[in-house]
Amino acid sequence: MSEAGQYLRSPDTDLERQITAFVDHYNHRRYHESLGNLTPADVYFGRGDIITLERERIKRETINKRRLLHRKAAAGNDNPDGPEPPLAHHASGPKIPDDGQGSKPNTPSVSSLLLEWLR
């Protein structure tokens, strides 16, 4: 056997370590959509059903908790020490007095801007 052949067959080569790491990642850590977001090892060793049932349980609990929080917030019974509900803070600019005509002072209309642009 040549020296190059011995080097490639040695389990201590960098290439061998990289291949082993890739296979380990692919089979034990990477979730596969085609396998129901399980790893091949989970399916092969029969853990897929247990994992899927646990995920469904967690999802149901999360949905129930969110519904309860939503109902409490809608009834006005939310925790005063808790975080502000979404959209509680409005982005507001300076107040412009209303002239009763529905237009704002010093604000050009869209049509006037379009006519100016076409000139």
All heavy atoms as an XYZ file, in Angstrom:
949
protein
N       0.855     -1.167      0.000
C       0.000      0.000      0.000
C       0.902      1.231      0.000
O       1.900      1.285      0.693
C      -0.900     -0.016      1.227
C      -1.876      1.103      1.237
S      -2.961      1.191      2.680
C      -3.600     -0.427      2.857
N       0.509      2.234     -0.750
C       1.324      3.440     -0.846
C       1.140      4.294      0.396
O       0.215      4.108      1.181
C       0.922      4.235     -2.094
O      -0.348      4.800     -1.896
N       2.028      5.259      0.524
C       1.956      6.168      1.670
C       0.676      7.000      1.632
O       0.043      7.236      2.654
C       3.182      7.082      1.659
C       3.290      7.956      2.880
C       4.567      8.783      2.866
O       5.572      8.341      2.311
O       4.506      9.892      3.424
N       0.269      7.418      0.429
C      -0.962      8.194      0.292
C      -2.163      7.349      0.693
O      -3.091      7.830      1.340
C      -1.121      8.703     -1.137
N      -2.193      6.069      0.318
C      -3.285      5.179      0.671
C      -3.381      4.981      2.172
O      -4.476      4.942      2.737
N      -2.262      4.881      2.833
C      -2.271      4.744      4.293
C      -2.810      6.007      4.947
O      -3.556      5.940      5.920
C      -0.859      4.455      4.812
C      -0.371      3.081      4.488
C       1.079      2.873      4.917
O       1.780      3.831      5.221
N       1.506      1.624      4.928
N      -2.456      7.162      4.389
C      -2.923      8.427      4.965
C      -4.443      8.540      4.843
O      -5.130      8.938      5.779
C      -2.242      9.608      4.260
C      -2.713     10.952      4.756
C      -2.283     11.452      5.979
C      -3.601     11.717      4.012
C      -2.727     12.669      6.452
C      -4.050     12.938      4.472
C      -3.605     13.409      5.691
O      -4.050     14.612      6.146
N      -4.990      8.174      3.670
C      -6.432      8.304      3.469
C      -7.223      7.306      4.306
O      -8.351      7.556      4.669
C      -6.767      8.126      1.990
C      -6.306      9.255      1.076
C      -6.607      8.918     -0.381
C      -6.974     10.567      1.446
N      -6.642      6.161      4.635
C      -7.357      5.150      5.396
C      -7.226      5.356      6.911
O      -7.914      4.720      7.675
C      -6.868      3.767      5.028
C      -7.142      3.417      3.582
C      -6.850      1.954      3.315
N      -6.732      1.646      1.924
C      -7.710      1.647      1.038
N      -8.913      1.974      1.425
N      -7.519      1.339     -0.211
N      -6.371      6.236      7.318
C      -6.160      6.462      8.742
C      -7.393      7.150      9.340
O      -7.878      8.138      8.797
C      -4.924      7.338      8.949
O      -4.852      7.750     10.285
N      -7.926      6.632     10.441
C      -9.106      7.262     11.043
C      -8.802      8.617     11.678
O      -9.705      9.331     12.070
C      -9.543      6.253     12.102
C      -8.329      5.480     12.419
C      -7.499      5.463     11.167
N      -7.555      8.972     11.751
C      -7.181     10.227     12.385
C      -7.040     11.375     11.397
O      -6.600     12.451     11.767
C      -5.861     10.058     13.147
C      -6.006      9.082     14.302
O      -7.120      8.960     14.828
O      -5.003      8.436     14.648
N      -7.422     11.164     10.145
C      -7.274     12.241      9.168
C      -8.353     13.288      9.365
O      -9.437     13.013      9.898
C      -7.374     11.710      7.726
O      -8.690     11.224      7.514
C      -6.349     10.639      7.458
N      -8.062     14.480      8.910
C      -9.008     15.588      9.019
C     -10.262     15.302      8.198
O     -11.373     15.588      8.629
C      -8.334     16.883      8.561
C      -9.213     18.098      8.814
O      -9.755     18.197      9.936
O      -9.360     18.917      7.897
N     -10.081     14.713      7.027
C     -11.214     14.377      6.181
C     -12.145     13.398      6.887
O     -13.372     13.567      6.885
C     -10.737     13.777      4.853
C     -11.826     13.315      3.894
C     -12.715     14.479      3.487
C     -11.197     12.654      2.684
N     -11.577     12.383      7.507
C     -12.391     11.395      8.227
C     -13.169     12.062      9.365
O     -14.352     11.774      9.582
C     -11.494     10.288      8.771
C     -12.234      9.169      9.449
C     -12.973      8.259      8.486
O     -12.578      8.160      7.325
O     -13.963      7.658      8.930
N     -12.541     12.960     10.091
C     -13.219     13.664     11.180
C     -14.350     14.543     10.647
O     -15.423     14.616     11.246
C     -12.220     14.500     11.983
C     -11.369     13.673     12.948
C     -10.580     14.555     13.900
N      -9.604     15.406     13.225
C      -8.361     15.031     12.898
N      -7.935     13.836     13.219
N      -7.561     15.858     12.278
N     -14.102     15.203      9.528
C     -15.137     16.057      8.942
C     -16.331     15.240      8.458
O     -17.483     15.629      8.666
C     -14.559     16.875      7.794
C     -13.627     17.975      8.248
C     -13.056     18.751      7.078
O     -13.422     18.535      5.925
N     -12.143     19.661      7.370
N     -16.058     14.101      7.843
C     -17.156     13.244      7.383
C     -17.939     12.708      8.569
O     -19.176     12.708      8.562
C     -16.612     12.097      6.503
C     -16.091     12.658      5.181
C     -17.692     11.046      6.254
C     -15.345     11.654      4.326
N     -17.254     12.274      9.600
C     -17.923     11.769     10.800
C     -18.786     12.859     11.436
O     -19.929     12.609     11.836
C     -16.885     11.248     11.807
O     -16.138     10.211     11.188
C     -17.545     10.718     13.061
N     -18.267     14.080     11.498
C     -19.023     15.190     12.078
C     -20.256     15.500     11.241
O     -21.338     15.752     11.784
C     -18.131     16.425     12.200
N     -20.112     15.447      9.913
C     -21.253     15.719      9.037
C     -22.336     14.653      9.201
O     -23.521     14.976      9.330
C     -20.811     15.779      7.573
C     -21.965     15.898      6.624
C     -22.584     17.121      6.423
C     -22.453     14.789      5.949
C     -23.663     17.238      5.563
C     -23.532     14.898      5.087
C     -24.137     16.121      4.889
N     -21.950     13.395      9.200
C     -22.917     12.307      9.343
C     -23.622     12.393     10.696
O     -24.836     12.206     10.794
C     -22.234     10.936      9.139
C     -23.151      9.795      9.518
C     -21.766     10.792      7.697
N     -22.876     12.710     11.749
C     -23.471     12.867     13.073
C     -24.488     14.006     13.075
O     -25.596     13.864     13.585
C     -22.380     13.125     14.117
C     -22.965     13.292     15.499
O     -23.506     12.307     16.037
O     -22.906     14.421     16.033
N     -24.109     15.131     12.494
C     -25.018     16.280     12.420
C     -26.262     15.917     11.607
O     -27.392     16.204     12.019
C     -24.307     17.480     11.796
C     -25.218     18.628     11.492
N     -25.680     19.479     12.458
C     -25.760     19.051     10.330
C     -26.471     20.387     11.901
N     -26.539     20.141     10.612
N     -26.076     15.309     10.455
C     -27.178     14.979      9.554
C     -28.152     13.997     10.190
O     -29.365     14.138     10.046
C     -26.621     14.397      8.255
C     -27.659     14.222      7.176
C     -27.971     15.269      6.323
C     -28.328     13.018      7.008
C     -28.918     15.124      5.328
C     -29.279     12.867      6.011
C     -29.564     13.918      5.183
O     -30.515     13.774      4.207
N     -27.647     13.019     10.909
C     -28.500     11.968     11.463
C     -29.054     12.266     12.848
O     -30.103     11.735     13.214
C     -27.746     10.644     11.521
C     -27.547     10.059     10.141
O     -28.333     10.277      9.243
N     -26.469      9.312      9.978
N     -28.359     13.083     13.643
C     -28.756     13.251     15.045
C     -29.142     14.669     15.437
O     -29.752     14.865     16.488
C     -27.613     12.784     15.968
C     -27.297     11.340     15.808
N     -28.013     10.354     16.446
C     -26.356     10.700     15.060
C     -27.517      9.178     16.115
N     -26.527      9.359     15.278
N     -28.806     15.672     14.636
C     -29.066     17.047     15.045
C     -29.927     17.828     14.061
O     -30.613     18.757     14.461
C     -27.745     17.784     15.256
C     -27.015     17.306     16.494
C     -25.605     17.860     16.587
N     -24.907     17.423     17.781
C     -24.502     16.212     18.035
N     -24.760     15.260     17.176
N     -23.861     15.899     19.138
N     -29.880     17.482     12.802
C     -30.612     18.227     11.768
C     -32.019     17.669     11.649
O     -32.226     16.487     11.429
C     -29.894     18.094     10.432
C     -30.535     18.888      9.328
C     -29.734     18.748      8.028
N     -30.347     19.479      6.963
C     -31.257     18.976      6.134
N     -31.649     17.725      6.279
N     -31.770     19.700      5.179
N     -33.008     18.571     11.780
C     -34.401     18.168     11.637
C     -34.759     18.142     10.150
O     -34.421     19.058      9.411
C     -35.326     19.132     12.386
C     -35.072     19.124     13.871
C     -34.297     20.106     14.466
C     -35.582     18.106     14.661
C     -34.044     20.082     15.832
C     -35.337     18.068     16.019
C     -34.570     19.067     16.594
O     -34.321     19.032     17.937
N     -35.458     17.094      9.725
C     -35.815     16.917      8.327
C     -37.311     17.148      8.155
O     -38.126     16.479      8.793
C     -35.459     15.497      7.865
C     -33.987     15.226      7.880
N     -33.250     15.097      6.732
C     -33.116     15.064      8.903
C     -31.981     14.866      7.045
N     -31.884     14.840      8.360
N     -37.659     18.092      7.301
C     -39.060     18.406      7.078
C     -39.817     17.192      6.542
O     -40.961     16.952      6.904
C     -39.181     19.583      6.113
C     -40.587     20.102      5.981
C     -40.670     21.364      5.146
O     -39.639     21.906      4.755
O     -41.807     21.791      4.887
N     -39.174     16.419      5.694
C     -39.840     15.246      5.121
C     -40.107     14.168      6.167
O     -40.902     13.267      5.937
C     -39.001     14.666      3.981
O     -37.757     14.205      4.473
N     -39.457     14.245      7.318
C     -39.671     13.285      8.410
C     -40.509     13.893      9.529
O     -40.454     13.442     10.668
C     -38.321     12.821      8.972
C     -37.398     12.081      7.994
C     -36.069     11.772      8.661
C     -38.055     10.821      7.479
N     -41.256     14.935      9.222
C     -42.086     15.575     10.242
C     -41.269     16.387     11.227
O     -41.616     16.483     12.398
N     -40.195     16.996     10.747
C     -39.280     17.785     11.573
C     -38.691     16.968     12.717
O     -38.566     17.433     13.847
C     -39.950     19.065     12.080
C     -40.166     20.057     10.959
O     -39.294     20.246     10.113
N     -41.318     20.674     10.926
N     -38.332     15.746     12.393
C     -37.613     14.865     13.308
C     -36.250     14.576     12.701
O     -36.026     14.801     11.512
C     -38.379     13.548     13.491
C     -39.778     13.661     14.079
C     -40.522     12.348     13.910
C     -39.703     14.050     15.538
N     -35.337     14.087     13.501
C     -34.049     13.667     12.969
C     -34.187     12.235     12.469
O     -35.053     11.476     12.929
C     -32.943     13.722     14.038
O     -33.229     12.750     15.038
C     -32.829     15.105     14.648
N     -33.342     11.805     11.523
C     -33.380     10.413     11.085
C     -33.187      9.435     12.251
O     -33.810      8.374     12.288
C     -32.235     10.318     10.079
C     -32.120     11.691      9.524
C     -32.419     12.595     10.693
N     -32.350      9.791     13.208
C     -32.126      8.917     14.365
C     -33.398      8.779     15.196
O     -33.708      7.681     15.678
C     -30.978      9.446     15.222
N     -34.163      9.869     15.354
C     -35.420      9.796     16.101
C     -36.383      8.810     15.437
O     -37.027      8.009     16.106
C     -36.082     11.170     16.197
C     -35.322     12.148     17.072
O     -34.582     11.693     17.968
O     -35.482     13.365     16.860
N     -36.472      8.877     14.117
C     -37.365      7.977     13.388
C     -36.851      6.544     13.467
O     -37.605      5.615     13.757
C     -37.512      8.436     11.919
C     -38.316      7.433     11.106
C     -38.165      9.816     11.856
N     -35.560      6.362     13.223
C     -34.974      5.018     13.203
C     -35.127      4.310     14.554
O     -35.458      3.130     14.608
C     -33.491      5.103     12.818
C     -32.807      3.764     12.772
C     -32.956      2.933     11.670
C     -32.013      3.327     13.822
C     -32.328      1.700     11.623
C     -31.389      2.097     13.792
C     -31.553      1.286     12.688
O     -30.938      0.069     12.643
N     -34.903      5.038     15.645
C     -34.971      4.426     16.971
C     -36.380      4.456     17.574
O     -36.571      4.102     18.732
C     -33.976      5.094     17.922
C     -32.550      4.815     17.557
C     -31.723      5.827     17.105
C     -32.027      3.535     17.654
C     -30.410      5.572     16.763
C     -30.717      3.259     17.315
C     -29.903      4.284     16.860
N     -37.386      4.891     16.814
C     -38.768      4.837     17.255
C     -39.183      5.920     18.234
O     -40.191      5.777     18.925
N     -38.434      7.012     18.290
C     -38.786      8.105     19.205
C     -39.704      9.131     18.561
O     -40.172     10.055     19.217
C     -37.507      8.813     19.675
C     -36.564      7.927     20.447
C     -35.360      8.708     20.930
N     -34.561      9.234     19.840
C     -33.290      8.919     19.600
N     -32.658      8.078     20.391
N     -32.634      9.460     18.594
N     -39.997      8.989     17.269
C     -40.760      9.990     16.529
C     -42.145     10.229     17.082
O     -42.575     11.370     17.230
N     -42.885      9.155     17.388
C     -44.254      9.316     17.892
C     -44.277     10.039     19.237
O     -45.123     10.900     19.470
C     -44.938      7.955     18.026
C     -45.192      7.301     16.672
O     -45.262      8.034     15.668
O     -45.317      6.062     16.626
N     -43.362      9.691     20.112
C     -43.304     10.323     21.434
C     -42.986     11.808     21.301
O     -43.611     12.654     21.948
C     -42.267      9.620     22.326
C     -42.714      8.178     22.589
C     -42.042     10.366     23.624
C     -41.652      7.312     23.233
N     -42.025     12.131     20.446
C     -41.636     13.534     20.247
C     -42.796     14.321     19.648
O     -43.100     15.437     20.085
C     -40.376     13.616     19.362
C     -39.175     13.039     20.110
C     -40.112     15.047     18.912
C     -37.941     12.852     19.265
N     -43.481     13.744     18.663
C     -44.613     14.427     18.029
C     -45.740     14.668     19.029
O     -46.321     15.761     19.067
C     -45.125     13.602     16.829
O     -44.046     13.419     15.900
C     -46.265     14.300     16.128
N     -46.050     13.689     19.854
C     -47.096     13.857     20.867
C     -46.722     14.938     21.884
O     -47.572     15.742     22.285
C     -47.361     12.538     21.586
C     -48.081     11.463     20.767
C     -48.112     10.145     21.533
C     -49.478     11.922     20.413
N     -45.460     14.977     22.280
C     -45.010     15.997     23.239
C     -45.093     17.392     22.625
O     -45.517     18.351     23.277
C     -43.577     15.688     23.700
C     -43.021     16.670     24.704
C     -43.743     16.655     26.048
O     -44.556     15.750     26.302
O     -43.479     17.557     26.852
N     -44.729     17.514     21.363
C     -44.838     18.810     20.682
C     -46.290     19.264     20.595
O     -46.596     20.441     20.788
C     -44.237     18.720     19.277
C     -42.734     18.646     19.256
C     -42.239     18.502     17.841
N     -40.793     18.371     17.779
C     -40.124     18.035     16.687
N     -40.775     17.792     15.570
N     -38.812     17.938     16.717
N     -47.195     18.337     20.293
C     -48.621     18.677     20.216
C     -49.151     19.105     21.584
O     -49.947     20.039     21.677
C     -49.414     17.493     19.681
C     -49.173     17.233     18.208
C     -49.823     15.954     17.709
O     -50.515     15.260     18.500
O     -49.635     15.635     16.523
N     -48.710     18.438     22.652
C     -49.135     18.806     23.998
C     -48.670     20.223     24.335
O     -49.437     21.046     24.831
C     -48.573     17.816     25.033
C     -49.024     18.106     26.466
C     -48.251     17.288     27.482
N     -46.833     17.627     27.533
C     -46.332     18.715     28.134
N     -47.126     19.579     28.724
N     -45.035     18.941     28.139
N     -47.421     20.521     24.037
C     -46.869     21.851     24.314
C     -47.618     22.908     23.504
O     -47.946     23.994     24.013
C     -45.357     21.881     24.013
C     -44.606     21.017     25.024
C     -44.816     23.310     24.017
C     -43.150     20.769     24.668
N     -47.927     22.598     22.259
C     -48.651     23.549     21.414
C     -50.041     23.824     21.977
O     -50.480     24.984     22.046
C     -48.755     22.996     19.991
C     -49.429     23.936     19.020
C     -49.428     23.353     17.622
C     -50.113     24.279     16.649
N     -50.093     23.741     15.284
N     -50.758     22.775     22.401
C     -52.093     22.965     22.986
C     -52.025     23.822     24.242
O     -52.840     24.728     24.438
C     -52.723     21.609     23.323
C     -53.378     20.913     22.166
C     -54.239     19.740     22.611
N     -53.579     18.842     23.545
C     -52.815     17.804     23.214
N     -52.617     17.536     21.940
N     -52.260     17.037     24.121
N     -51.052     23.544     25.119
C     -50.900     24.335     26.341
C     -50.611     25.799     26.022
O     -51.161     26.700     26.659
C     -49.783     23.762     27.214
C     -50.145     22.489     27.930
C     -49.007     21.965     28.794
O     -47.960     22.650     28.918
O     -49.161     20.861     29.341
N     -49.758     26.028     25.052
C     -49.407     27.394     24.678
C     -50.619     28.137     24.131
O     -50.871     29.293     24.493
C     -48.276     27.386     23.627
O     -47.151     26.695     24.163
C     -47.869     28.787     23.228
N     -51.384     27.478     23.273
C     -52.590     28.104     22.714
C     -53.581     28.418     23.828
O     -54.167     29.504     23.860
C     -53.211     27.198     21.634
C     -52.320     27.188     20.393
C     -54.628     27.656     21.277
C     -52.718     26.166     19.347
N     -53.774     27.498     24.749
C     -54.710     27.737     25.860
C     -54.252     28.900     26.735
O     -55.072     29.719     27.165
C     -54.890     26.469     26.697
C     -55.700     25.418     25.974
O     -56.491     25.734     25.093
N     -55.488     24.165     26.326
N     -52.952     28.981     27.009
C     -52.431     30.097     27.806
C     -52.638     31.425     27.090
O     -53.014     32.426     27.706
C     -50.947     29.894     28.111
C     -50.676     28.839     29.146
C     -49.185     28.658     29.358
C     -48.887     27.520     30.319
N     -47.439     27.303     30.470
N     -52.392     31.457     25.789
C     -52.572     32.693     25.018
C     -54.039     33.107     25.000
O     -54.353     34.294     25.099
C     -52.047     32.515     23.597
C     -50.550     32.476     23.534
C     -50.063     32.333     22.129
N     -48.616     32.222     22.097
C     -47.924     31.919     21.017
N     -48.549     31.697     19.887
N     -46.615     31.834     21.065
N     -54.950     32.138     24.837
C     -56.378     32.458     24.848
C     -56.791     33.038     26.198
O     -57.548     34.006     26.260
C     -57.196     31.204     24.548
C     -57.172     30.815     23.100
C     -58.037     29.593     22.858
N     -57.977     29.231     21.451
C     -58.213     28.027     20.992
N     -58.547     27.048     21.820
N     -58.138     27.778     19.705
N     -56.292     32.434     27.267
C     -56.621     32.932     28.600
C     -56.105     34.351     28.798
O     -56.825     35.225     29.293
C     -56.045     31.997     29.670
C     -56.309     32.374     31.119
C     -57.814     32.372     31.395
C     -55.601     31.414     32.054
N     -54.869     34.601     28.393
C     -54.310     35.954     28.514
C     -55.099     36.952     27.669
O     -55.348     38.083     28.097
C     -52.837     35.955     28.107
C     -51.870     35.284     29.065
C     -50.473     35.214     28.460
C     -51.836     36.014     30.396
N     -55.504     36.534     26.485
C     -56.278     37.425     25.616
C     -57.626     37.746     26.251
O     -58.076     38.897     26.231
C     -56.464     36.786     24.246
C     -57.298     37.601     23.313
N     -56.853     38.778     22.755
C     -58.562     37.429     22.866
C     -57.806     39.291     22.007
N     -58.846     38.488     22.051
N     -58.279     36.726     26.800
C     -59.577     36.956     27.444
C     -59.442     37.891     28.642
O     -60.277     38.773     28.857
C     -60.180     35.630     27.888
C     -60.702     34.807     26.741
C     -61.329     33.522     27.231
N     -61.613     32.665     26.092
C     -61.408     31.368     26.071
N     -60.927     30.751     27.138
N     -61.677     30.665     25.004
N     -58.389     37.702     29.438
C     -58.174     38.575     30.595
C     -57.925     40.009     30.146
O     -58.446     40.960     30.733
C     -56.991     38.087     31.434
C     -57.298     36.876     32.268
C     -56.087     36.501     33.094
C     -56.359     35.320     33.991
N     -55.168     34.972     34.795
N     -57.117     40.168     29.097
C     -56.824     41.515     28.600
C     -58.077     42.165     28.028
O     -58.317     43.362     28.217
C     -55.728     41.456     27.547
N     -58.901     41.390     27.338
C     -60.133     41.933     26.758
C     -61.126     42.323     27.846
O     -61.898     43.272     27.678
C     -60.754     40.916     25.815
N     -61.106     41.620     28.972
C     -62.023     41.922     30.074
C     -61.482     43.027     30.970
O     -62.161     43.466     31.889
C     -62.271     40.656     30.895
N     -60.241     43.459     30.733
C     -59.656     44.506     31.551
C     -59.070     43.996     32.848
O     -58.799     44.767     33.750
N     -58.875     42.713     32.961
C     -58.334     42.121     34.183
C     -56.861     41.760     34.049
O     -56.367     40.929     34.795
C     -59.111     40.838     34.527
C     -60.553     41.124     34.829
O     -60.880     42.199     35.276
N     -61.416     40.151     34.578
N     -56.183     42.396     33.104
C     -54.781     42.030     32.919
C     -53.925     42.547     34.069
O     -54.306     43.433     34.814
C     -54.252     42.538     31.578
C     -54.464     44.021     31.399
O     -55.375     44.581     32.038
O     -53.729     44.615     30.624
N     -52.787     41.988     34.214
C     -51.870     42.305     35.306
C     -51.312     43.713     35.127
O     -50.662     43.997     34.129
C     -50.734     41.271     35.309
C     -49.772     41.458     36.458
O     -49.916     42.384     37.246
N     -48.800     40.588     36.548
N     -51.519     44.617     36.086
C     -50.997     45.981     35.921
C     -49.475     46.041     35.942
O     -48.895     46.989     35.452
C     -51.593     46.748     37.103
C     -51.956     45.710     38.104
C     -52.246     44.455     37.334
N     -48.839     45.026     36.501
C     -47.380     45.014     36.521
C     -46.798     44.347     35.287
O     -45.588     44.324     35.099
C     -46.869     44.271     37.767
C     -47.270     44.996     39.046
O     -47.362     46.232     39.000
O     -47.487     44.318     40.059
N     -47.653     43.787     34.445
C     -47.194     43.078     33.253
C     -46.827     44.046     32.146
O     -46.966     45.267     32.270
N     -46.398     43.508     31.023
C     -46.009     44.369     29.900
C     -47.221     45.045     29.283
O     -48.347     44.573     29.404
C     -45.369     43.393     28.922
C     -45.937     42.065     29.266
C     -46.206     42.100     30.743
N     -46.974     46.160     28.621
C     -48.036     46.887     27.948
C     -48.554     46.040     26.788
O     -47.795     45.355     26.131
C     -47.477     48.204     27.391
C     -47.074     49.186     28.449
C     -48.259     49.980     28.969
O     -49.267     50.065     28.260
O     -48.167     50.501     30.086
N     -49.860     46.099     26.509
C     -50.379     45.373     25.354
C     -49.877     46.014     24.070
O     -49.472     47.178     24.073
C     -51.900     45.519     25.496
C     -52.103     46.694     26.365
C     -50.898     46.782     27.256
N     -49.894     45.279     22.971
C     -49.428     45.853     21.706
C     -50.251     47.081     21.340
O     -51.427     47.180     21.664
C     -49.662     44.731     20.695
C     -49.802     43.490     21.492
C     -50.282     43.894     22.840
N     -49.633     47.998     20.649
C     -50.240     49.237     20.190
C     -50.683     50.153     21.319
O     -51.544     51.006     21.135
C     -51.424     48.948     19.259
C     -51.112     48.095     18.043
C     -52.397     47.796     17.276
C     -50.117     48.776     17.144
N     -50.136     49.998     22.505
C     -50.497     50.865     23.622
C     -49.853     52.238     23.465
O     -50.372     53.222     23.951
C     -50.075     50.240     24.943
N     -48.721     52.293     22.793
C     -48.020     53.553     22.593
C     -48.211     53.983     21.149
O     -47.878     53.262     20.234
C     -46.530     53.406     22.910
C     -46.275     53.000     24.318
N     -46.349     53.882     25.365
C     -45.997     51.799     24.868
C     -46.097     53.250     26.498
N     -45.883     51.986     26.221
N     -48.755     55.162     20.958
C     -49.026     55.662     19.625
C     -47.852     56.519     19.170
O     -47.290     57.289     19.939
C     -50.298     56.510     19.622
C     -51.489     55.756     20.122
N     -52.265     55.001     19.295
C     -52.008     55.619     21.367
C     -53.234     54.445     20.005
N     -53.098     54.804     21.266
N     -47.530     56.383     17.919
C     -46.541     57.276     17.332
C     -47.291     58.526     16.888
O     -48.056     58.494     15.940
C     -45.865     56.603     16.149
N     -47.134     59.594     17.609
C     -47.877     60.805     17.265
C     -46.914     61.934     16.972
O     -45.908     62.103     17.643
C     -48.830     61.195     18.395
O     -48.108     61.425     19.575
N     -47.257     62.679     15.960
C     -46.454     63.835     15.590
C     -47.021     65.084     16.221
O     -47.894     65.030     17.092
N     -46.559     66.248     15.803
C     -47.071     67.501     16.361
C     -48.532     67.687     15.975
O     -48.978     67.275     14.912
C     -46.178     68.566     15.726
C     -45.623     67.930     14.504
C     -45.541     66.463     14.803
N     -49.292     68.312     16.856
C     -50.709     68.562     16.615
C     -50.851     69.706     15.613
O     -50.233     70.756     15.756
C     -51.425     68.934     17.911
C     -51.399     67.854     18.956
C     -52.358     66.757     18.602
C     -52.356     65.716     19.695
N     -53.146     64.586     19.393
N     -51.649     69.459     14.593
C     -51.918     70.486     13.579
C     -53.381     70.883     13.723
O     -54.251     70.015     13.726
C     -51.632     69.948     12.165
C     -50.158     69.555     12.053
C     -52.019     70.972     11.104
C     -49.783     68.899     10.760
N     -53.651     72.162     13.861
C     -55.049     72.572     14.051
C     -55.892     72.205     12.835
O     -55.446     72.294     11.700
C     -54.965     74.087     14.243
C     -53.627     74.481     13.779
C     -52.746     73.278     13.829
N     -57.117     71.777     13.093
C     -58.040     71.383     12.046
C     -58.808     72.615     11.592
O     -59.392     73.336     12.404
C     -58.998     70.322     12.596
C     -59.885     69.725     11.523
O     -59.683     70.038     10.333
O     -60.759     68.932     11.885
N     -58.835     72.879     10.267
C     -59.554     74.045      9.758
C     -61.000     73.719      9.410
O     -61.723     74.564      8.897
C     -58.841     74.633      8.539
C     -58.821     73.681      7.360
O     -59.301     72.534      7.499
O     -58.320     74.078      6.289
N     -61.429     72.484      9.684
C     -62.800     72.097      9.416
C     -63.038     71.673      7.987
O     -64.113     71.225      7.629
N     -62.065     71.832      7.117
C     -62.211     71.464      5.715
C     -61.575     70.109      5.404
O     -61.589     69.670      4.270
C     -61.561     72.536      4.821
C     -62.125     73.910      5.030
C     -63.601     73.977      4.658
O     -64.021     73.395      3.673
N     -64.384     74.668      5.477
N     -60.991     69.497      6.398
C     -60.383     68.197      6.190
C     -58.988     68.254      5.618
O     -58.414     67.249      5.266
N     -58.423     69.454      5.504
C     -57.059     69.553      4.991
C     -56.168     70.149      6.073
O     -56.624     70.834      6.969
C     -57.021     70.429      3.731
O     -57.431     71.736      4.055
N     -54.903     69.894      5.953
C     -53.949     70.412      6.925
C     -53.223     71.593      6.292
O     -52.900     71.565      5.111
C     -52.952     69.316      7.316
C     -53.628     68.150      7.993
C     -52.649     67.052      8.308
C     -53.377     65.876      8.945
N     -52.524     64.738      9.136
N     -52.943     72.622      7.074
C     -52.250     73.785      6.512
C     -50.850     73.408      6.030
O     -50.185     72.561      6.611
C     -52.182     74.768      7.680
C     -52.469     73.977      8.904
C     -53.229     72.766      8.483
N     -50.445     74.036      4.937
C     -49.121     73.864      4.355
C     -48.849     72.428      3.888
O     -47.712     72.017      3.770
C     -48.019     74.283      5.330
C     -48.140     75.728      5.743
O     -48.554     76.568      4.936
N     -47.811     76.023      6.976
N     -49.907     71.661      3.634
C     -49.731     70.303      3.143
C     -50.269     70.241      1.725
O     -51.469     70.414      1.519
C     -50.489     69.293      4.027
O     -50.060     69.453      5.358
C     -50.240     67.876      3.573
N     -49.402     70.029      0.734
C     -49.884     69.993     -0.649
C     -50.710     68.722     -0.890
O     -50.482     67.694     -0.284
C     -48.605     69.976     -1.481
C     -47.555     69.481     -0.569
C     -47.974     69.850      0.822
N     -51.672     68.828     -1.792
C     -52.492     67.664     -2.115
C     -51.713     66.742     -3.040
O     -50.735     67.132     -3.675
C     -53.786     68.111     -2.792
O     -53.488     68.658     -4.065
N     -52.181     65.531     -3.125
C     -51.523     64.543     -3.987
C     -51.611     64.983     -5.436
O     -50.650     64.874     -6.187
C     -52.165     63.147     -3.793
C     -51.613     62.147     -4.780
C     -51.966     62.658     -2.378
N     -52.756     65.512     -5.834
C     -52.907     65.929     -7.233
C     -51.981     67.084     -7.570
O     -51.417     67.136     -8.660
C     -54.359     66.298     -7.526
O     -54.792     67.317     -6.658
N     -51.805     68.039     -6.648
C     -50.887     69.149     -6.938
C     -49.443     68.652     -7.019
O     -48.667     69.122     -7.837
C     -51.027     70.252     -5.895
O     -50.603     69.793     -4.629
N     -49.076     67.691     -6.197
C     -47.731     67.121     -6.285
C     -47.535     66.378     -7.602
O     -46.473     66.466     -8.229
C     -47.478     66.169     -5.108
C     -47.331     66.803     -3.738
C     -47.274     65.727     -2.664
C     -46.093     67.669     -3.687
N     -48.556     65.660     -8.045
C     -48.468     64.929     -9.300
C     -48.352     65.885    -10.482
O     -47.531     65.666    -11.374
C     -49.698     64.026     -9.457
C     -49.739     63.138    -10.681
C     -48.526     62.210    -10.711
C     -51.006     62.325    -10.718
N     -49.146     66.946    -10.472
C     -49.059     67.929    -11.565
C     -47.690     68.587    -11.593
O     -47.134     68.824    -12.657
C     -50.149     68.983    -11.403
C     -51.569     68.504    -11.715
C     -52.578     69.592    -11.368
C     -51.687     68.130    -13.189
N     -47.150     68.905    -10.428
C     -45.821     69.516    -10.363
C     -44.765     68.556    -10.895
O     -43.834     68.965    -11.586
C     -45.514     69.907     -8.921
C     -44.215     70.661     -8.757
C     -43.973     71.041     -7.308
O     -44.927     71.411     -6.617
O     -42.795     70.939     -6.892
N     -44.903     67.298    -10.604
C     -43.912     66.300    -11.032
C     -43.987     66.110    -12.555
O     -42.969     65.883    -13.189
C     -44.206     64.970    -10.308
C     -43.238     63.899    -10.660
C     -41.957     63.786    -10.260
C     -43.488     62.762    -11.502
N     -41.385     62.651    -10.774
C     -42.313     62.014    -11.553
C     -44.602     62.324    -12.217
C     -42.193     60.837    -12.293
C     -44.490     61.155    -12.943
C     -43.311     60.425    -12.977
N     -45.179     66.220    -13.133
C     -45.343     66.021    -14.563
C     -44.815     67.191    -15.394
O     -44.567     67.055    -16.573
C     -46.816     65.784    -14.895
C     -47.373     64.438    -14.414
C     -48.873     64.386    -14.646
C     -46.685     63.285    -15.112
N     -44.655     68.350    -14.795
C     -44.166     69.530    -15.537
C     -42.744     69.392    -15.937
O     -41.878     68.858    -15.552
C     -44.332     70.786    -14.705
C     -45.763     71.148    -14.555
C     -45.883     72.443    -13.817
N     -47.268     72.557    -13.373
C     -47.637     73.257    -12.346
N     -46.784     73.942    -11.669
N     -48.889     73.311    -12.033
